[in-house]
Amino acid sequence: MSGWWAYLEVRTRRAVDADVLCDRRLSAVRSVWEALRPLGVGLHEAERVVHARYEALGDRVERTPPDPLGLPSLAARAAALPGRVVAVEAFWDGDTVHDWFVLMVAVLDDPEGEGHLATVHHRSDGPPPGVAADEAGRALARHLRVPFHFASPDVPDDDAPRLRKTQRSAEGP
């Protein structure tokens, strides 16, 4: 444990531990840094103090799960697929339990096929599924430097043309 922890006031220690327990690392670092900066403590040392608190509090920390539509999560799933990603595609599907939702897939070549990246359901605290999938899909496609296809981002349509069918039609029989 960093010796700097002992220099923090009890109120600051409680605030830092509360931030750590809720996995708010940056807020915790800022609190430590602001409290210890008059003593010459730099940002790197403040990060080490907070890291030590994460270790001390261990399993009690409520880790924030990664955003399934975040670029790091989608890129990791795409990298784990068995083929070369040649495009990212989003399309609507639905059922009687979940209503409409959007499936995001990586279109693969060699071996040809597709790999599931995410299922985007309606969330009360977020944008509609079409908007969320469109934004995430475009970001991933830019990252991978491949095309993105979403035939109907604004209106649920499970009959909208799919990328492979569109490509095959353009190539001919």
Summary of the structure (lengths in Angstrom):
residues: 173
radius of gyration: 22.9
end to end distance: 68.5
largest distance: 75.3
contacts: 474
relative contact order: 0.12
helix: 49%
strand: 19%
